[in-house]
């Protein structure tokens, strides 16, 4: 999963390198970032059942993560 997360972050970080008119490079970097994000999210979802065993349930774990992140965003402002 770390490899695909790094692919996503690296491709998005290199996106500003595509100069004006270089749509091909921008599209390639976007597709690589999207591929990395999609695969990393799929792997994360596949491990969710095992991670949720020590928590409440597989349905409540993502909800709790979203809620804590939302509260963190509010606290940061």
C-alpha positions in Angstrom: 0.0 0.0 0.0 2.9 2.4 0.7 4.2 2.0 -2.8 0.8 3.1 -4.3 0.4 5.9 -1.8 3.9 7.1 -2.8 3.0 6.8 -6.5 -0.1 9.0 -5.9 1.8 11.6 -3.9 4.8 11.7 -6.2 2.7 12.1 -9.3 0.7 14.8 -7.8 3.8 16.6 -6.5 5.3 16.5 -10.1 2.1 17.8 -11.7 3.3 21.5 -11.6 6.3 20.4 -13.7 4.0 20.1 -16.7 4.5 23.4 -18.5 1.8 25.3 -20.4 0.7 23.3 -23.4 2.2 20.0 -22.2 -1.1 18.3 -21.7 0.3 14.8 -22.3 2.6 15.0 -19.3 -0.1 16.4 -17.1 -2.5 13.7 -18.2 0.1 11.0 -17.6 0.8 12.3 -14.1 -2.9 12.6 -13.3 -3.5 9.0 -14.5 -0.6 7.7 -12.4 -1.8 9.6 -9.3 -5.4 8.3 -9.8 -4.1 4.7 -10.3 -2.0 4.9 -7.1 -4.9 6.4 -5.1 -7.4 3.8 -6.4 -5.2 0.8 -5.7 -4.2 2.1 -2.2 -7.8 2.7 -1.3 -8.7 -0.8 -2.5 -6.0 -2.4 -0.4 -7.0 -0.3 2.6 -10.6 -1.5 2.2 -9.5 -5.1 1.9 -7.7 -4.8 5.3 -10.6 -3.1 7.0 -12.2 -6.2 8.4 -9.0 -7.2 10.2 -8.4 -3.7 11.5 -11.9 -3.4 12.7 -11.8 -6.6 14.8 -10.0 -4.7 17.6 -12.3 -1.7 17.2 -16.1 -1.8 17.1 -17.1 -3.0 13.6 -16.1 -2.7 10.0 -18.9 -0.3 9.4 -18.2 2.0 12.3 -14.4 2.3 11.9 -14.4 4.4 8.7 -17.2 6.6 10.2 -15.1 7.2 13.4 -12.1 8.0 11.3 -14.1 10.5 9.2 -15.6 12.1 12.3 -12.2 12.5 14.1 -10.7 14.0 11.0 -13.7 16.4 10.6 -13.3 17.4 14.3 -9.6 17.9 13.8 -10.3 20.1 10.8 -12.7 22.2 12.8 -10.2 22.5 15.7 -7.4 23.5 13.3 -9.4 26.5 12.1 
